[in-house]
């Protein structure tokens, strides 16, 4: 169907950017469109058309927020403030609740899919929730879908504030480049290559031949030669004898994205290994600000971005500049070991606010955090969290922020895994919660984890105020060490050209995560495990197996597999270990087979 445009507004004033509304039958391909639009920085709300699960306990709860748009002034104000240029997902029956507001326009994508496919996906969804399927027929559903589309189109055609474009799901899967280009012409400002990569991932995941398989494209995620890996000089592959399979330190076995490799090769070809340009003219602060706005809706001031060597270095500088020996520093174990070592080595006092296991995963204990905040000076946040893989929700972050403000805590937020979030969760930068929160927050991040370039040593400190930046820079730059030109070039290239690779890598990692989860549920159901919502790390509770002297030592000696030692992540985690699943499926399978054999 061809899009029809509303008439121009009177007076010649240019209209504000429209709200993109994605409408479709349940499981009709709308979710894929939402992932595509999220890649273009447009997603703000999903209506939650699904059964209750760990990410949406009430199932259809978010329907109420869409309905509220028509009757709640606050909800309409939220849409006006947050909605322009963004996407709201609704089903056909809720289109009538979109408010009619002066100056507010909608561009609507109507999704269509083969009714037989919808029936099959509905049955799978019902079966996953423990319900009986088979109640729908393709003919009956086709009639329902046709009626819904007819009602929706009639409603939209009758509204001068709406323009509509039909998107056929099968056509999208068959020719993603052409459909993504059409969407870009209709909506404008979309990242078409990244959208195409996302569709490729979905198409590969839908293949019945291997439900864990993600697309390979030109990347060699599933084609890793262990002999080549053993030639790498990094600590992952050089810290243990050759008969040990290393699945511990947090970097990936994958080769870097081709644009990064080409850019580094270009530097070598012209001998570009001299002193780098001073950090400020590199363009990196602006590049990160653009990325933060596009991916997370976070407004970053480039002049408040400083290049540093690595995130851990940033932790040490923050500790040194913003606290005194003996001051309390709150951490949330189980936690990435440098969080603990940085506090202890600088003579500060570690204050533990452990994450609390629950049915849905590790949760923040806000009551305990309130108690621990009394007398503390710094709160060290890790989100997405390492090693649990949790992505903290807005309400959790707001609770932490309110307590931090009340007790005047500086927040040092490690968000290095922000690009490695799986569907179903969404990263929210802590400093984006508001001006008062930002004014006490230093965000530490890097492209190193997502794009596997940690050895090039390049990271960023993002300050929520000029005063924080001034105090941080009171620690002399030359004491912090210099920057490498290759790290700067690799990071800029990753952000500019690496997202298609990242989309494929994330889909492959999601398959590895699911493979790991299914293997553990089937073979070792007594091992405690929450599938991570982000990162390529899994935190495993082996306490029920009584492995002596520890799971780490047991598997190293008897399975010849190196995991990360639980106690390194905090006191009380002697029965735990962390596994890194960022490797090929065959090497992951080999590692899991070794673990299982050692227990027989």
TORLUM-876459 format. One record per residue (C-alpha): x, y, z; residue in one letter. Coordinates in steps of 0.2 Angstrom, whole numbers, m for minus. Example, Ala and Ser with C-alpha at 12.3 -4.5 7.8 and 13.67 -1.06 7.14 Angstrom:
2
RODO|62|m22|39|A
RODO|68|m5|36|S
// end
This chain:
600
RODO|0|0|0|X
RODO|7|17|m4|X
RODO|8|30|10|X
RODO|m3|45|10|X
RODO|3|61|17|X
RODO|m7|73|28|X
RODO|m10|90|23|X
RODO|2|103|28|X
RODO|m2|113|43|X
RODO|m9|131|42|X
RODO|3|145|44|X
RODO|18|137|36|X
RODO|26|132|52|X
RODO|36|116|50|X
RODO|28|101|60|X
RODO|37|92|74|X
RODO|44|75|70|X
RODO|31|62|70|X
RODO|28|48|81|X
RODO|30|31|73|X
RODO|16|18|78|X
RODO|19|0|73|X
RODO|3|m10|73|X
RODO|1|m28|70|X
RODO|m7|m45|75|X
RODO|1|m54|90|X
RODO|18|m62|84|X
RODO|15|m55|67|X
RODO|33|m49|64|X
RODO|30|m33|74|X
RODO|43|m38|86|X
RODO|56|m39|72|X
RODO|51|m22|66|X
RODO|53|m15|84|X
RODO|71|m22|85|X
RODO|74|m14|68|X
RODO|68|3|74|X
RODO|77|2|90|X
RODO|93|1|79|X
RODO|88|17|72|X
RODO|86|25|90|X
RODO|67|26|89|X
RODO|60|13|101|X
RODO|51|20|117|X
RODO|37|8|121|X
RODO|31|m9|117|X
RODO|13|m14|122|X
RODO|18|m31|130|X
RODO|8|m42|119|X
RODO|14|m59|127|X
RODO|11|m71|141|X
RODO|18|m66|158|X
RODO|37|m70|159|X
RODO|52|m65|169|X
RODO|53|m48|159|X
RODO|35|m44|160|X
RODO|26|m52|175|X
RODO|9|m45|171|X
RODO|9|m50|153|X
RODO|m3|m37|146|X
RODO|1|m23|158|X
RODO|8|m11|146|X
RODO|m8|m11|136|X
RODO|m15|1|150|X
RODO|m1|14|146|X
RODO|m7|14|128|X
RODO|m25|16|133|X
RODO|m20|30|145|X
RODO|m14|40|130|X
RODO|m32|45|126|X
RODO|m38|50|143|X
RODO|m23|54|154|X
RODO|m15|72|151|X
RODO|1|66|159|X
RODO|3|51|147|X
RODO|m1|63|132|X
RODO|13|75|139|X
RODO|25|60|140|X
RODO|21|56|122|X
RODO|24|74|116|X
RODO|40|75|126|X
RODO|47|58|122|X
RODO|38|52|107|X
RODO|43|63|92|X
RODO|53|52|80|X
RODO|51|37|91|X
RODO|41|21|89|X
RODO|26|15|100|X
RODO|20|m3|97|X
RODO|1|m6|98|X
RODO|m11|m19|92|X
RODO|m25|m14|80|X
RODO|m38|m12|93|X
RODO|m28|1|102|X
RODO|m25|13|88|X
RODO|m41|22|93|X
RODO|m33|27|109|X
RODO|m19|37|100|X
RODO|m22|55|106|X
RODO|m27|69|94|X
RODO|m16|83|99|X
RODO|m12|99|89|X
RODO|5|98|80|X
RODO|7|79|84|X
RODO|7|68|69|X
RODO|9|49|67|X
RODO|17|38|54|X
RODO|10|21|55|X
RODO|18|4|50|X
RODO|5|m9|48|X
RODO|13|m27|48|X
RODO|6|m42|39|X
RODO|11|m60|40|X
RODO|5|m77|33|X
RODO|m9|m83|44|X
RODO|m2|m100|45|X
RODO|14|m94|52|X
RODO|4|m83|65|X
RODO|m5|m99|70|X
RODO|11|m109|72|X
RODO|19|m95|82|X
RODO|4|m93|93|X
RODO|4|m112|97|X
RODO|22|m111|101|X
RODO|19|m96|113|X
RODO|5|m105|121|X
RODO|15|m121|123|X
RODO|29|m111|131|X
RODO|17|m105|144|X
RODO|10|m122|148|X
RODO|m6|m120|138|X
RODO|m14|m131|125|X
RODO|m13|m125|107|X
RODO|m21|m130|91|X
RODO|m37|m120|94|X
RODO|m35|m108|80|X
RODO|m37|m112|61|X
RODO|m27|m103|48|X
RODO|m44|m98|38|X
RODO|m52|m91|54|X
RODO|m37|m81|59|X
RODO|m35|m75|41|X
RODO|m53|m68|42|X
RODO|m49|m60|59|X
RODO|m33|m52|53|X
RODO|m41|m45|37|X
RODO|m55|m37|47|X
RODO|m42|m30|59|X
RODO|m32|m22|45|X
RODO|m48|m16|37|X
RODO|m53|m7|53|X
RODO|m36|0|56|X
RODO|m34|7|38|X
RODO|m52|15|39|X
RODO|m48|23|56|X
RODO|m31|29|50|X
RODO|m38|36|33|X
RODO|m50|46|43|X
RODO|m37|55|53|X
RODO|m28|69|45|X
RODO|m14|67|58|X
RODO|m9|50|52|X
RODO|0|43|37|X
RODO|2|24|34|X
RODO|13|11|26|X
RODO|10|m7|25|X
RODO|25|m19|29|X
RODO|24|m37|23|X
RODO|33|m49|35|X
RODO|38|m62|22|X
RODO|44|m48|10|X
RODO|54|m41|24|X
RODO|63|m58|27|X
RODO|65|m61|8|X
RODO|72|m44|4|X
RODO|77|m35|19|X
RODO|88|m22|10|X
RODO|74|m16|m1|X
RODO|61|m16|13|X
RODO|73|m7|25|X
RODO|76|6|12|X
RODO|58|9|9|X
RODO|56|11|28|X
RODO|70|24|28|X
RODO|62|34|14|X
RODO|45|34|24|X
RODO|52|38|41|X
RODO|69|45|38|X
RODO|85|44|48|X
RODO|86|25|50|X
RODO|102|14|50|X
RODO|98|3|35|X
RODO|113|m8|36|X
RODO|110|m12|54|X
RODO|92|m15|51|X
RODO|97|m28|37|X
RODO|109|m36|49|X
RODO|95|m38|62|X
RODO|83|m46|49|X
RODO|97|m58|44|X
RODO|99|m63|62|X
RODO|80|m66|63|X
RODO|80|m76|47|X
RODO|94|m87|53|X
RODO|86|m90|70|X
RODO|70|m95|62|X
RODO|79|m110|53|X
RODO|72|m126|59|X
RODO|89|m134|56|X
RODO|98|m127|71|X
RODO|88|m116|83|X
RODO|104|m110|91|X
RODO|112|m105|74|X
RODO|114|m86|71|X
RODO|119|m79|54|X
RODO|138|m80|49|X
RODO|137|m67|35|X
RODO|156|m63|32|X
RODO|160|m66|50|X
RODO|169|m82|56|X
RODO|160|m84|73|X
RODO|158|m103|70|X
RODO|174|m106|61|X
RODO|188|m104|75|X
RODO|204|m115|74|X
RODO|210|m119|92|X
RODO|228|m119|86|X
RODO|227|m102|79|X
RODO|219|m96|95|X
RODO|233|m104|105|X
RODO|245|m92|95|X
RODO|237|m77|103|X
RODO|248|m68|115|X
RODO|234|m62|127|X
RODO|231|m68|144|X
RODO|216|m78|140|X
RODO|226|m91|129|X
RODO|243|m89|138|X
RODO|239|m91|156|X
RODO|236|m110|156|X
RODO|244|m125|148|X
RODO|239|m130|131|X
RODO|228|m145|137|X
RODO|217|m133|146|X
RODO|202|m125|137|X
RODO|201|m106|143|X
RODO|184|m100|146|X
RODO|187|m87|159|X
RODO|194|m69|156|X
RODO|181|m58|148|X
RODO|186|m56|130|X
RODO|179|m65|114|X
RODO|187|m78|103|X
RODO|180|m70|88|X
RODO|190|m60|75|X
RODO|186|m41|75|X
RODO|174|m34|63|X
RODO|181|m32|45|X
RODO|180|m13|45|X
RODO|191|m12|61|X
RODO|203|m24|53|X
RODO|204|m14|37|X
RODO|207|2|47|X
RODO|221|m5|57|X
RODO|229|m12|41|X
RODO|228|5|33|X
RODO|237|12|48|X
RODO|251|m1|46|X
RODO|252|2|27|X
RODO|256|20|30|X
RODO|266|18|46|X
RODO|253|27|56|X
RODO|261|22|73|X
RODO|267|39|79|X
RODO|260|49|94|X
RODO|241|51|92|X
RODO|233|68|90|X
RODO|229|75|107|X
RODO|213|67|113|X
RODO|201|82|111|X
RODO|203|84|92|X
RODO|201|65|88|X
RODO|182|67|86|X
RODO|179|53|99|X
RODO|169|64|111|X
RODO|157|69|98|X
RODO|156|51|91|X
RODO|151|44|108|X
RODO|138|58|110|X
RODO|130|54|94|X
RODO|130|35|98|X
RODO|123|38|116|X
RODO|109|49|108|X
RODO|105|36|95|X
RODO|106|20|105|X
RODO|99|26|122|X
RODO|92|43|120|X
RODO|105|50|131|X
RODO|111|68|129|X
RODO|129|69|132|X
RODO|139|85|131|X
RODO|155|81|121|X
RODO|166|93|131|X
RODO|162|83|146|X
RODO|169|67|138|X
RODO|188|63|142|X
RODO|198|49|134|X
RODO|206|37|146|X
RODO|216|21|144|X
RODO|204|8|151|X
RODO|188|8|162|X
RODO|198|0|177|X
RODO|210|15|176|X
RODO|195|26|177|X
RODO|189|17|193|X
RODO|206|20|201|X
RODO|207|39|197|X
RODO|189|41|203|X
RODO|193|33|219|X
RODO|209|43|221|X
RODO|202|60|217|X
RODO|185|59|225|X
RODO|188|50|242|X
RODO|200|48|256|X
RODO|208|33|264|X
RODO|195|25|275|X
RODO|180|32|266|X
RODO|167|19|262|X
RODO|164|13|244|X
RODO|148|3|240|X
RODO|149|m12|228|X
RODO|136|m24|223|X
RODO|144|m42|224|X
RODO|145|m54|216|X
RODO|156|m41|206|X
RODO|169|m39|193|X
RODO|186|m42|203|X
RODO|193|m24|200|X
RODO|179|m16|209|X
RODO|185|m24|225|X
RODO|204|m23|222|X
RODO|203|m5|217|X
RODO|195|0|233|X
RODO|206|m11|244|X
RODO|223|m7|236|X
RODO|219|12|238|X
RODO|215|10|257|X
RODO|197|14|255|X
RODO|183|3|264|X
RODO|173|m9|255|X
RODO|155|m8|259|X
RODO|145|m23|252|X
RODO|127|m22|245|X
RODO|125|m39|238|X
RODO|113|m42|224|X
RODO|99|m53|230|X
RODO|94|m69|221|X
RODO|76|m70|216|X
RODO|65|m80|204|X
RODO|69|m68|190|X
RODO|87|m66|193|X
RODO|99|m55|204|X
RODO|89|m40|211|X
RODO|95|m24|220|X
RODO|92|m24|238|X
RODO|87|m5|240|X
RODO|83|m7|259|X
RODO|101|m13|262|X
RODO|108|0|250|X
RODO|100|14|260|X
RODO|108|7|276|X
RODO|125|5|268|X
RODO|124|23|260|X
RODO|125|31|278|X
RODO|143|36|279|X
RODO|149|30|262|X
RODO|157|42|249|X
RODO|156|33|232|X
RODO|144|20|225|X
RODO|152|9|211|X
RODO|138|3|199|X
RODO|140|m10|186|X
RODO|126|m10|174|X
RODO|124|m21|164|X
RODO|131|m32|178|X
RODO|146|m43|178|X
RODO|145|m57|182|X
RODO|127|m60|183|X
RODO|122|m52|167|X
RODO|107|m42|174|X
RODO|101|m26|166|X
RODO|94|m15|179|X
RODO|77|m9|176|X
RODO|72|10|177|X
RODO|63|8|194|X
RODO|79|0|201|X
RODO|90|13|195|X
RODO|78|27|201|X
RODO|78|19|218|X
RODO|97|19|218|X
RODO|98|37|212|X
RODO|86|43|225|X
RODO|97|36|239|X
RODO|113|42|231|X
RODO|106|60|231|X
RODO|99|58|249|X
RODO|116|53|255|X
RODO|127|63|243|X
RODO|136|49|235|X
RODO|147|50|220|X
RODO|141|37|207|X
RODO|154|29|196|X
RODO|145|19|183|X
RODO|154|5|173|X
RODO|143|3|158|X
RODO|156|m6|147|X
RODO|144|m20|142|X
RODO|130|m8|137|X
RODO|131|m13|118|X
RODO|129|m32|123|X
RODO|111|m32|128|X
RODO|99|m46|122|X
RODO|81|m44|116|X
RODO|69|m42|130|X
RODO|80|m30|140|X
RODO|85|m12|137|X
RODO|100|m3|144|X
RODO|97|14|153|X
RODO|112|25|156|X
RODO|112|30|175|X
RODO|117|48|171|X
RODO|102|49|159|X
RODO|90|49|174|X
RODO|90|67|176|X
RODO|101|83|179|X
RODO|103|80|197|X
RODO|108|62|195|X
RODO|120|66|181|X
RODO|128|80|191|X
RODO|135|66|203|X
RODO|139|53|190|X
RODO|154|48|181|X
RODO|151|35|167|X
RODO|165|24|162|X
RODO|163|14|145|X
RODO|173|8|130|X
RODO|170|m1|114|X
RODO|182|m14|120|X
RODO|170|m27|126|X
RODO|157|m26|112|X
RODO|169|m26|98|X
RODO|183|m37|105|X
RODO|197|m24|105|X
RODO|202|m23|123|X
RODO|221|m25|119|X
RODO|220|m8|110|X
RODO|217|1|127|X
RODO|205|15|123|X
RODO|190|20|135|X
RODO|180|35|140|X
RODO|175|44|155|X
RODO|159|54|153|X
RODO|155|67|167|X
RODO|138|74|172|X
RODO|145|91|176|X
RODO|160|102|173|X
RODO|165|101|191|X
RODO|167|82|191|X
RODO|177|83|175|X
RODO|189|97|183|X
RODO|191|86|199|X
RODO|195|70|189|X
RODO|208|80|178|X
RODO|216|85|194|X
RODO|225|68|193|X
RODO|239|73|180|X
RODO|236|65|163|X
RODO|254|59|161|X
RODO|252|49|177|X
RODO|237|41|169|X
RODO|247|35|154|X
RODO|245|39|136|X
RODO|234|34|123|X
RODO|237|23|107|X
RODO|233|29|90|X
RODO|227|12|85|X
RODO|215|11|99|X
RODO|207|28|94|X
RODO|206|23|76|X
RODO|198|6|80|X
RODO|185|13|92|X
RODO|180|27|79|X
RODO|178|14|66|X
RODO|168|2|77|X
RODO|155|15|81|X
RODO|154|21|63|X
RODO|155|5|53|X
RODO|154|m10|66|X
RODO|136|m12|71|X
RODO|131|m24|57|X
RODO|145|m36|64|X
RODO|139|m32|82|X
RODO|121|m37|77|X
RODO|127|m53|70|X
RODO|139|m56|85|X
RODO|125|m53|98|X
RODO|113|m65|89|X
RODO|127|m78|89|X
RODO|130|m75|107|X
RODO|112|m76|111|X
RODO|112|m93|103|X
RODO|127|m98|114|X
RODO|118|m92|129|X
RODO|102|m102|125|X
RODO|113|m118|121|X
RODO|122|m116|138|X
RODO|105|m114|147|X
RODO|97|m129|139|X
RODO|112|m140|142|X
RODO|113|m135|160|X
RODO|94|m138|163|X
RODO|95|m155|154|X
RODO|111|m161|161|X
RODO|114|m152|178|X
RODO|97|m145|184|X
RODO|104|m144|201|X
RODO|116|m130|196|X
RODO|109|m112|199|X
RODO|109|m102|184|X
RODO|100|m86|177|X
RODO|102|m84|158|X
RODO|111|m67|157|X
RODO|101|m52|149|X
RODO|117|m45|143|X
RODO|136|m49|142|X
RODO|143|m65|136|X
RODO|146|m71|154|X
RODO|136|m83|165|X
RODO|137|m84|184|X
RODO|135|m103|189|X
RODO|130|m109|207|X
RODO|139|m126|209|X
RODO|136|m126|228|X
RODO|124|m141|227|X
RODO|137|m152|219|X
RODO|149|m150|234|X
RODO|165|m148|223|X
RODO|181|m148|233|X
RODO|191|m138|235|X
RODO|181|m126|224|X
RODO|172|m128|207|X
RODO|186|m118|199|X
RODO|200|m130|205|X
RODO|189|m146|202|X
RODO|186|m141|183|X
RODO|204|m135|181|X
RODO|211|m151|187|X
RODO|198|m164|181|X
RODO|190|m156|166|X
RODO|205|m146|160|X
RODO|193|m131|158|X
RODO|198|m114|166|X
RODO|183|m104|173|X
RODO|184|m89|184|X
RODO|186|m92|202|X
RODO|170|m87|212|X
RODO|178|m80|228|X
RODO|187|m67|216|X
RODO|170|m59|214|X
RODO|167|m57|233|X
RODO|167|m66|250|X
RODO|154|m80|251|X
RODO|155|m86|233|X
RODO|166|m100|236|X
RODO|154|m112|227|X
RODO|152|m101|211|X
RODO|161|m99|195|X
RODO|159|m88|180|X
RODO|160|m95|162|X
RODO|164|m85|146|X
RODO|153|m92|131|X
RODO|160|m80|118|X
RODO|168|m93|107|X
RODO|162|m105|93|X
RODO|148|m117|96|X
RODO|160|m132|94|X
RODO|172|m125|107|X
RODO|158|m121|119|X
RODO|151|m139|117|X
RODO|168|m146|120|X
RODO|170|m136|136|X
RODO|153|m141|142|X
RODO|157|m159|138|X
RODO|173|m159|148|X
RODO|163|m151|163|X
RODO|150|m165|162|X
RODO|163|m179|160|X
RODO|172|m173|176|X
RODO|156|m175|186|X
RODO|152|m193|180|X
// end
